[in-house]
Amino acid sequence: MSQTELRGADSSEKKKGGGLLVALLSIALAGTGGYAFYQHGEAAKKEAAILEKRNETIKELETLQKDYDSAVTVSKQNADELAEAKIRIAQYIDSLKSMKADINILFKYRDQVDLLKKERNRLLAINDSLRKYNIHITQQRDSTATALNQRTVQLDSISRKAKELSQVIDEGSILTLKSLVAEGVKEKSDGRYINKERASATDKIKVCYTVGMNRIAPVGNRTFYVQITSPNGITLGENDTVSEGERTVNYSAVRTFLYERNPVDVCEYISSITKKYESGVYTITVFDEKLREIGKTEVRLR
């Protein structure tokens, strides 16, 4: 083979070798670029997954917040603990929203969420127990209040009936007069009294009454008052006053006697203050110790 042919063959081999090298370098570069693209894609997927988990964690924390809001509304017993937990949850939410895609940090927050869930369950269990206890206490209080109201109504009814019965007994035990008579009289020197119809001949007015029998009236001393008013409205006799509650009476004579559920006869001889009687009608009224009017009559002097 000539020198010229050898040089041509060497040149051809060099070209083939250079092309192969270029091809290998191109393949290597292409592989490196593809791997870098693949790595970038995987990193993006990983970041997206971390962010998705972060958002899920934020949602869980927000759900926990709502649970605590409901718990505080239902019961105020452990409100301080619930409020403190709510503050921590809000802080975690704010931190997560500004967090970069870091799996290690996310794991730490996930651990905190698990702890918060356990704490929530504990606090809500306490809250539920307190709520049930409050309901029980409220029911007992309402039951006691109802029983007290019923008892009060019963006592009021008994008290009212007792008062009515007492009133009936009180009214039924009032002493009444079987008779009430009055007349003008003149006292004789021997102590006898003779009836007079003329005012000028009269020196006293005789008032006699009989207290009737009452089986339910209590036994004991009783006091009756006799009032005689002249035609011009002057009270004769003692002309003194006695009061009972809002009642006041000017009386002419007073008599206290022992009442033993038997009739009692009483007579009073009442003089005029001036020792003289004017013509006209004299009104006689008898009152008991309660100043209740129990008898009334008139006498006319000419």
C-alpha positions as CSV (number, residue, x, y, z in Angstrom):
1,M,0.0,0.0,0.0
2,S,1.4,3.4,-0.9
3,Q,2.1,6.3,1.5
4,T,-0.8,8.2,0.1
5,E,-3.3,5.4,0.8
6,L,-2.0,5.0,4.4
7,R,-2.5,8.6,5.1
8,G,-6.1,8.5,3.8
9,A,-6.9,5.5,5.9
10,D,-5.6,7.2,9.1
11,S,-7.6,10.3,8.4
12,S,-10.7,8.3,7.9
13,E,-10.2,6.4,11.2
14,K,-9.7,9.7,13.1
15,K,-12.9,11.1,11.7
16,K,-14.8,8.1,12.9
17,G,-13.3,8.2,16.3
18,G,-14.1,11.9,16.7
19,G,-17.7,11.4,15.7
20,L,-18.1,8.6,18.2
21,L,-16.7,10.8,21.0
22,V,-19.1,13.6,20.1
23,A,-21.9,11.1,20.1
24,L,-20.9,9.8,23.5
25,L,-20.5,13.3,24.9
26,S,-24.0,14.2,23.6
27,I,-25.5,11.1,25.2
28,A,-23.8,11.9,28.5
29,L,-25.0,15.5,28.4
30,A,-28.5,14.4,27.5
31,G,-28.5,12.0,30.4
32,T,-27.2,14.6,32.8
33,G,-29.9,17.0,31.7
34,G,-32.6,14.4,32.0
35,Y,-31.5,13.4,35.4
36,A,-31.5,17.0,36.5
37,F,-35.0,17.5,35.1
38,Y,-36.1,14.4,36.9
39,Q,-34.6,15.6,40.2
40,H,-36.4,19.0,39.8
41,G,-39.7,17.3,39.1
42,E,-39.3,15.0,42.2
43,A,-38.5,18.0,44.4
44,A,-41.6,19.8,43.1
45,K,-43.7,16.8,43.8
46,K,-42.2,16.4,47.3
47,E,-42.8,20.1,48.0
48,A,-46.4,19.9,46.8
49,A,-47.0,16.8,49.0
50,I,-45.5,18.6,52.1
51,L,-47.7,21.7,51.4
52,E,-50.8,19.5,51.0
53,K,-50.0,17.8,54.4
54,R,-49.5,21.3,55.9
55,N,-52.9,22.4,54.7
56,E,-54.5,19.2,56.1
57,T,-52.8,19.9,59.4
58,I,-54.1,23.5,59.4
59,K,-57.6,22.2,58.7
60,E,-57.3,19.8,61.6
61,L,-56.2,22.6,63.9
62,E,-59.1,24.8,62.7
63,T,-61.5,21.9,63.6
64,L,-60.0,21.7,67.0
65,Q,-60.6,25.4,67.4
66,K,-64.3,25.0,66.7
67,D,-64.5,22.1,69.2
68,Y,-63.1,24.4,71.9
69,D,-65.4,27.2,70.9
70,S,-68.4,24.9,71.4
71,A,-67.0,23.6,74.7
72,V,-66.6,27.2,76.1
73,T,-70.2,28.0,75.0
74,V,-71.6,24.9,76.8
75,S,-69.6,25.3,80.1
76,K,-67.7,28.0,81.8
77,Q,-66.2,25.6,84.4
78,N,-62.8,24.9,82.7
79,A,-62.9,27.9,80.4
80,D,-59.4,29.0,81.3
81,E,-57.8,25.8,80.1
82,L,-59.9,25.8,76.9
83,A,-59.0,29.4,76.2
84,E,-55.3,28.6,76.7
85,A,-55.5,25.7,74.3
86,K,-57.2,27.9,71.7
87,I,-54.4,30.4,71.9
88,R,-51.8,27.7,71.2
89,I,-53.8,26.4,68.3
90,A,-54.0,29.9,66.7
91,Q,-50.2,30.2,67.1
92,Y,-49.6,26.8,65.4
93,I,-51.9,27.8,62.5
94,D,-50.1,31.1,62.0
95,S,-46.7,29.3,62.1
96,L,-47.8,26.6,59.6
97,K,-49.2,29.2,57.1
98,S,-45.8,30.9,57.0
99,M,-43.8,27.6,57.1
100,K,-41.6,26.6,54.1
101,A,-41.8,23.0,52.7
102,D,-39.8,21.3,55.4
103,I,-40.8,17.7,56.2
104,N,-39.0,17.7,59.6
105,I,-40.8,20.9,60.7
106,L,-44.1,19.4,59.5
107,F,-43.5,16.2,61.5
108,K,-43.0,18.4,64.6
109,Y,-46.3,20.1,64.0
110,R,-48.0,16.8,63.4
111,D,-46.8,15.6,66.8
112,Q,-48.3,18.8,68.3
113,V,-51.6,18.1,66.6
114,D,-51.7,14.6,68.1
115,L,-51.0,16.0,71.5
116,L,-53.7,18.7,71.1
117,K,-56.2,16.0,70.1
118,K,-55.5,14.1,73.3
119,E,-55.7,17.2,75.3
120,R,-59.0,18.2,73.6
121,N,-60.4,14.7,74.4
122,R,-59.4,15.2,78.0
123,L,-60.8,18.7,78.3
124,L,-64.0,17.8,76.5
125,A,-64.5,14.8,78.8
126,I,-64.1,17.1,81.8
127,N,-66.4,19.6,80.2
128,D,-69.1,16.9,79.4
129,S,-68.8,15.6,83.0
130,L,-69.3,19.1,84.4
131,R,-72.2,19.7,82.0
132,K,-73.9,16.5,83.2
133,Y,-73.2,17.4,86.8
134,N,-74.7,20.9,86.2
135,I,-77.8,19.4,84.6
136,H,-78.1,17.0,87.6
137,I,-77.7,19.9,90.1
138,T,-80.2,22.0,88.1
139,Q,-82.7,19.1,88.0
140,Q,-82.3,18.7,91.8
141,R,-82.7,22.4,92.3
142,D,-85.8,22.5,90.1
143,S,-87.2,19.5,91.9
144,T,-86.5,21.0,95.3
145,A,-88.0,24.4,94.1
146,T,-91.1,22.6,92.9
147,A,-91.5,20.7,96.1
148,L,-91.0,23.9,98.1
149,N,-93.5,25.7,95.9
150,Q,-96.0,22.9,96.4
151,R,-95.3,22.9,100.2
152,T,-95.7,26.7,100.2
153,V,-99.0,26.4,98.4
154,Q,-100.2,23.8,100.9
155,L,-99.1,25.9,103.8
156,D,-100.7,29.0,102.3
157,S,-103.9,27.0,101.9
158,I,-103.7,25.7,105.4
159,S,-102.9,29.1,106.8
160,R,-105.8,30.6,104.8
161,K,-108.2,27.9,106.1
162,A,-106.9,28.4,109.6
163,K,-107.4,32.1,109.3
164,E,-110.9,31.6,107.9
165,L,-111.7,29.1,110.7
166,S,-110.2,31.5,113.3
167,Q,-112.4,34.2,111.9
168,V,-115.5,32.0,112.0
169,I,-114.7,31.0,115.6
170,D,-114.0,34.7,116.5
171,E,-117.2,35.8,114.9
172,G,-119.1,32.9,116.4
173,S,-117.7,33.6,119.8
174,I,-118.9,37.2,119.9
175,L,-121.2,37.8,122.8
176,T,-124.6,39.2,121.9
177,L,-127.3,40.8,124.0
178,K,-130.6,39.0,124.7
179,S,-132.2,42.2,125.8
180,L,-131.4,45.9,126.1
181,V,-133.8,48.4,127.8
182,A,-133.3,52.0,128.9
183,E,-135.5,54.4,130.9
184,G,-135.4,57.7,132.9
185,V,-135.5,57.2,136.6
186,K,-135.4,59.2,139.9
187,E,-133.7,57.9,143.0
188,K,-135.7,58.0,146.2
189,S,-134.3,58.6,149.6
190,D,-134.6,55.0,150.5
191,G,-132.5,54.0,147.5
192,R,-135.3,52.8,145.3
193,Y,-135.7,54.1,141.7
194,I,-139.0,55.1,140.1
195,N,-139.6,55.5,136.4
196,K,-139.8,59.0,135.0
197,E,-140.8,60.1,131.5
198,R,-140.4,63.9,132.1
199,A,-136.8,65.3,131.6
200,S,-137.2,67.7,134.6
201,A,-138.1,64.8,136.9
202,T,-135.3,62.5,135.8
203,D,-131.9,62.4,137.5
204,K,-130.5,59.2,136.0
205,I,-130.9,57.0,133.0
206,K,-131.1,53.3,133.8
207,V,-129.6,51.0,131.2
208,C,-130.1,47.2,131.7
209,Y,-128.9,44.5,129.3
210,T,-128.6,40.7,129.4
211,V,-125.5,39.0,127.8
212,G,-126.7,35.9,126.0
213,M,-125.2,32.4,126.3
214,N,-122.6,31.3,123.8
215,R,-121.1,27.8,124.0
216,I,-118.0,28.5,121.9
217,A,-117.1,31.8,123.6
218,P,-114.1,31.5,125.8
219,V,-114.6,31.7,129.6
220,G,-113.0,34.7,131.3
221,N,-113.4,38.3,132.2
222,R,-115.2,40.5,129.7
223,T,-115.5,44.3,129.5
224,F,-118.5,46.1,128.0
225,Y,-119.0,49.8,127.5
226,V,-122.3,51.8,127.6
227,Q,-122.5,55.0,125.7
228,I,-125.4,57.5,126.2
229,T,-125.6,60.6,124.0
230,S,-128.0,63.4,124.7
231,P,-130.3,65.1,122.1
232,N,-127.5,67.7,121.5
233,G,-124.8,65.0,121.1
234,I,-123.1,65.2,124.5
235,T,-121.9,61.9,126.1
236,L,-123.3,61.5,129.5
237,G,-121.7,59.8,132.6
238,E,-117.9,59.4,132.7
239,N,-117.5,60.7,129.2
240,D,-114.2,59.0,128.8
241,T,-112.5,57.4,125.8
242,V,-111.2,53.9,125.0
243,S,-109.4,52.7,121.8
244,E,-109.0,49.3,120.2
245,G,-107.0,49.3,117.0
246,E,-108.4,52.1,114.8
247,R,-111.6,52.3,116.8
248,T,-112.2,54.9,119.5
249,V,-115.4,55.2,121.6
250,N,-116.6,57.8,124.1
251,Y,-118.3,55.9,126.8
252,S,-120.6,56.7,129.7
253,A,-120.0,53.6,131.8
254,V,-117.8,50.5,131.8
255,R,-118.4,47.1,133.3
256,T,-116.1,44.1,133.7
257,F,-117.7,40.8,134.5
258,L,-116.9,37.1,134.5
259,Y,-118.3,35.2,131.6
260,E,-118.8,31.4,132.1
261,R,-121.0,30.7,129.0
262,N,-124.1,31.5,131.0
263,P,-126.4,34.6,130.7
264,V,-125.2,37.7,132.6
265,D,-127.5,40.6,133.7
266,V,-126.0,44.1,134.0
267,C,-127.6,47.4,134.9
268,E,-126.0,50.8,134.9
269,Y,-127.4,54.1,136.3
270,I,-125.9,57.0,134.4
271,S,-126.2,60.7,135.5
272,S,-126.0,63.8,133.4
273,I,-122.9,65.9,133.7
274,T,-125.1,69.0,134.4
275,K,-127.4,67.0,136.7
276,K,-130.2,68.2,134.4
277,Y,-131.8,66.4,131.5
278,E,-133.2,68.2,128.5
279,S,-136.2,66.9,126.6
280,G,-135.7,64.8,123.5
281,V,-134.3,61.4,122.4
282,Y,-131.3,59.8,124.2
283,T,-129.4,57.1,122.2
284,I,-127.9,54.2,124.1
285,T,-125.2,51.9,122.5
286,V,-123.4,48.9,124.0
287,F,-119.9,47.9,122.9
288,D,-117.9,44.8,123.7
289,E,-114.2,44.7,124.5
290,K,-113.3,44.9,120.8
291,L,-115.5,48.0,120.6
292,R,-117.9,46.2,118.3
293,E,-121.4,47.5,118.6
294,I,-123.6,44.7,120.0
295,G,-126.8,46.6,121.0
296,K,-128.6,49.9,120.5
297,T,-131.8,51.5,121.8
298,E,-133.4,54.9,122.6
299,V,-135.3,56.5,125.4
300,R,-137.4,59.7,125.0
301,L,-137.8,62.2,127.8
302,R,-140.6,64.8,127.6
